[in-house]
Amino acid sequence: MTFQVKQVISKLCVWFSKFERGWVSLIFLVAFGLFSVGLSAPLRTERDGYYRFQGAMYALKKHDYFPVNGSVWLPLHTSFMMLPQALFPSSQLAPRVATLFVASFIPVLLYLLTLRLANQRLAAVLVAALYIAYPFSFYFSSSTLSEPVFLALLLLSQYFFLEKKYWQFGLGMLFCQAIRFEAWFLIPWYMLEIWLIKLVSLKVKILVSVLLIFFPLLYSGGGLIKERNATPYYSQMSAMVSENAVSGIGNFPLAVSSWNLKILEATPLTLLLLIAIGLWVFYQRVSETKDIHSEEILNFVTAPLFLIFMLYVQVFLKLRDWLPIRYTFIPIVLLFPVLGLGLKWLFRKLPIKTFWSYYVLIGLFMIFEFYSQALNTKILMETYLPNNFSQIHSMINEIKRVSGSKQIESIQLLNTENKYLDRAFFYYFLLPQRVFVTNINLTELPEILKKKTKNSLLITESKNINPKINLPIFLKYGEYIVYQVGDFN
């Protein structure tokens, strides 16, 4: 009898294991399928998205597969972007599909982390669904920005940490630190937690500590030796902030209010309300029942709230401005498992069977709010794109059509007033042609005209025609004129 009971229990464990894998697979497939909708439109992102693509293409051409120095960005995302370009050099979609694939694991990891914290499958599934519906997730999932890749690795690292797989956690954090500086800010907290865990051997503590500090020391040390600059990114950002004289810089209260407004703009109110309820429930569990361990406090509360605090600090220290709203994405998503606690509390206080009509109304309100937020997010995220982005995109397609089988080797962009005639757009949208694109000014123009480089084009605004430009016109498009600098083979 005892043997039969053990067999039944064993079969149930196998069944539940498969059931768990079924939920994980379903969430991934739904996320991948819905996020893929974004691939149907041309890439519309902040200029950083195009420049990250351009940087990866340039590094690939130089065979610099892990560009530690020489770029303002950390190197691993550049390496990540190089892989799809190496496999599919003529594809505009390849780097976006690679990002989309990784981004589709984010709701899966949020599901697993919420299941661990809230211990309720319904709440965990809804957290994954809310992330998929979150307007920012749609924007990032099919872009070429670093946030989704970083977030997926950070959530995976947190999962390893909570599962007590410490060396895997350290390795994951090493990768995170090579993508974005947010991971650097978390080093002291995780270092402290590792050394406070009594059941971890000294060997493991030392190994994880080395993994946590290895890349920051390598990167900063290499920068100091080669360029006398430990963090080129913050040096450039600080110079740009000072040059543009952004309001609120150096003022802590204004920095706090500015970022809080960005969070309100970027996050639907229902999500913020559920996160607030979840934080309250979390506090109650810590203070009353004592059933939450310190590693859960660190991962689910301390880490995201500290990253928000560091946004304030960076603006106060004049290391960056508060304008790009996308910087709020990472800390808000890290709070999603706590949102699951808020949902669990709501289901307990208002049972679904009894108050089903309330949940229908809440659902309808959330659909309306998410739709409105999606429109707002699109506007906010495209603030840094030119107003005539569609015209520039169409002009590039027209250049490709007119050139036909002729290979364009170089393009010079003569900017006089429209600062958004930017080479990053051309590098990306000219694919499959790989063209060398440069920005020039009026003082450089005579030299360009004198050389008459073969297979080369010069693009400028038609309202700023210089009478000295005596070149055949390749095409006119809207407010732009494209000149043929040299003969085409």
Residue pairs with C-beta under 8 A, 6 or more apart in sequence:
23 111
23 121
23 125
24 108
24 111
24 112
27 107
27 108
27 111
27 125
27 128
28 104
28 105
28 107
28 108
30 132
31 103
31 104
31 106
31 107
31 108
31 128
31 132
31 141
32 100
32 101
32 104
34 132
34 138
35 100
35 103
35 104
35 132
35 137
35 138
35 141
35 142
36 100
36 142
37 138
38 96
38 100
38 138
38 139
38 141
38 142
39 93
39 96
39 97
39 100
39 142
42 393
42 429
43 49
43 50
43 92
43 96
43 142
43 143
43 144
43 428
44 382
44 385
44 389
45 139
45 143
45 144
45 145
45 381
45 385
46 145
46 324
46 326
46 381
46 384
46 385
47 384
47 385
47 422
47 424
48 145
49 143
49 144
49 145
50 144
50 422
50 424
50 425
50 427
50 428
51 424
52 73
52 77
52 78
52 81
52 144
52 145
52 146
53 81
53 85
53 95
53 144
53 424
53 427
53 428
54 423
54 424
54 427
54 428
55 67
55 71
55 73
55 78
55 81
56 78
56 79
56 81
56 82
56 85
56 95
57 82
57 85
57 427
57 434
59 65
59 67
59 71
59 78
59 79
59 82
60 82
60 85
60 86
64 70
65 79
65 82
66 75
66 76
66 79
67 75
67 78
67 79
68 75
68 218
68 219
68 222
69 222
69 223
69 226
69 227
69 232
71 78
71 232
72 232
72 233
72 236
73 146
73 233
74 177
74 178
74 179
74 180
74 181
74 219
74 233
75 178
75 219
76 175
76 178
76 179
77 146
77 149
77 150
77 179
77 180
80 98
80 149
80 179
81 95
81 98
81 144
83 98
84 91
84 94
84 95
84 97
84 98
85 94
85 95
87 94
88 94
89 432
89 434
90 431
90 432
91 431
91 432
92 428
92 429
92 431
95 144
96 142
96 143
96 144
99 140
99 141
99 142
99 143
99 144
99 145
99 148
99 149
100 141
100 142
102 148
102 149
102 152
103 137
103 140
103 141
103 148
103 149
103 152
104 141
105 152
105 156
106 131
106 137
106 148
106 151
106 152
106 155
106 333
107 127
107 128
107 129
107 131
107 132
107 137
108 128
109 152
109 155
109 156
109 159
110 124
110 127
110 128
110 131
110 155
110 333
110 336
110 337
111 124
111 125
111 127
111 128
112 124
112 159
113 155
113 158
113 159
113 162
113 299
113 300
113 337
114 123
114 124
114 127
114 128
114 336
114 337
114 339
114 340
115 121
115 124
116 162
116 337
117 296
117 300
117 337
117 338
117 340
117 341
118 124
118 337
118 340
118 341
118 343
118 344
119 344
120 340
120 343
120 344
120 347
122 343
122 347
123 340
123 341
123 343
123 344
123 347
124 340
126 340
126 343
127 336
127 337
127 339
127 340
127 343
130 271
130 336
130 339
131 137
131 333
131 336
133 370
134 268
134 271
134 333
134 370
135 268
135 370
135 373
135 374
135 376
135 377
135 378
136 266
136 326
136 329
136 332
136 333
136 377
137 333
138 374
139 377
139 378
139 381
140 147
140 148
140 326
140 329
141 148
145 326
146 179
146 180
147 180
147 326
147 329
147 330
149 179
150 176
150 179
150 180
150 182
150 183
150 330
151 329
151 330
151 333
151 334
153 172
153 175
153 176
153 179
154 172
154 173
154 176
154 182
154 183
154 330
154 334
155 334
156 172
157 169
157 172
157 173
157 176
158 169
158 299
158 303
160 166
160 168
160 169
160 172
161 169
161 190
161 295
161 299
162 295
162 296
162 299
166 194
166 200
166 204
166 207
166 208
167 204
167 207
167 208
167 211
169 208
170 207
170 208
170 210
170 211
170 212
171 211
173 183
173 186
173 187
173 190
173 211
173 212
174 211
174 212
174 214
174 215
176 182
176 183
177 183
177 184
177 187
177 212
177 215
177 216
178 215
178 219
180 330
181 231
181 233
181 234
182 307
182 310
182 330
184 216
185 306
185 307
185 310
186 303
186 306
186 307
187 212
187 213
187 216
189 298
189 302
189 303
189 306
190 208
190 212
190 298
191 209
191 212
191 213
193 294
193 295
193 298
194 200
194 205
194 208
194 209
194 212
195 205
195 209
196 294
197 205
197 295
219 230
220 230
220 231
221 230
223 229
223 230
223 231
223 232
224 230
229 235
234 319
234 320
237 319
237 320
237 321
238 318
238 319
238 320
240 321
241 249
241 318
241 319
241 320
241 321
242 318
244 321
246 321
246 322
246 323
247 254
248 254
248 255
248 257
248 258
248 315
248 322
249 255
249 315
249 318
249 321
250 316
250 317
250 318
251 316
252 312
252 316
255 311
255 312
255 313
255 315
255 316
255 322
256 312
258 315
258 322
259 308
259 311
259 312
259 315
259 322
259 328
262 322
262 325
262 327
262 328
263 272
263 308
263 328
263 332
264 272
265 325
265 376
265 380
266 325
266 328
266 329
266 332
266 377
266 380
267 328
267 332
267 373
268 366
268 369
268 370
268 373
269 369
270 362
270 365
270 366
270 369
271 332
271 339
273 342
274 339
274 342
274 343
274 346
275 332
275 335
275 336
275 338
275 339
275 342
276 342
277 341
277 342
277 345
277 346
278 335
278 338
278 339
278 340
278 341
278 342
278 343
278 345
279 301
279 335
279 338
281 341
281 342
281 344
281 345
282 292
282 300
282 301
282 338
282 341
285 291
285 292
286 292
286 297
300 334
300 335
300 337
300 338
301 338
303 334
304 331
304 332
304 334
304 335
305 331
305 335
307 330
307 331
307 334
308 328
308 331
311 322
311 327
311 328
311 331
314 320
315 321
315 322
323 383
324 384
325 380
325 381
326 381
350 358
350 359
352 359
382 389
385 420
386 392
386 418
386 420
386 421
388 418
388 420
388 478
388 479
389 420
391 477
391 478
391 479
391 480
392 420
392 421
392 425
392 480
393 425
393 429
394 477
395 477
395 478
395 480
395 482
396 425
396 426
396 429
396 430
397 429
398 475
398 477
399 408
399 430
399 457
399 474
399 475
399 482
400 430
400 433
402 474
402 475
403 433
403 488
406 455
406 488
406 489
407 433
407 455
407 489
408 430
408 433
408 435
408 455
408 456
408 457
409 435
409 436
409 453
409 454
409 455
409 456
410 435
410 436
410 437
410 438
410 453
410 455
410 456
410 457
411 423
411 426
411 430
411 435
411 436
411 437
411 438
411 456
411 457
411 458
411 459
412 437
412 438
412 439
412 440
412 448
412 456
412 457
412 458
412 459
412 485
413 421
413 422
413 423
413 426
413 437
413 438
413 439
413 440
413 459
413 460
414 440
414 441
414 442
414 445
414 458
414 459
414 460
415 421
415 439
415 440
415 441
415 460
416 442
416 460
416 461
416 464
417 461
417 464
418 461
421 439
421 459
421 461
421 480
422 439
423 437
423 438
423 439
426 435
426 437
427 435
427 437
430 437
440 448
442 466
445 466
445 468
445 469
446 468
448 458
448 485
449 468
449 469
449 470
449 471
449 485
451 485
451 486
452 485
452 486
453 485
453 486
454 486
454 487
454 488
454 489
455 486
455 487
455 488
455 489
456 484
456 485
456 486
457 474
457 482
457 483
457 484
457 485
458 469
458 471
458 482
458 483
458 485
459 480
459 481
459 482
459 483
460 466
460 469
460 480
460 481
460 483
461 479
461 480
461 481
462 476
462 479
462 480
462 481
463 479
465 481
469 483
471 483
471 484
471 485
472 483
472 484
473 481
473 482
473 483
473 484
474 482
474 483
474 484
475 482
476 482
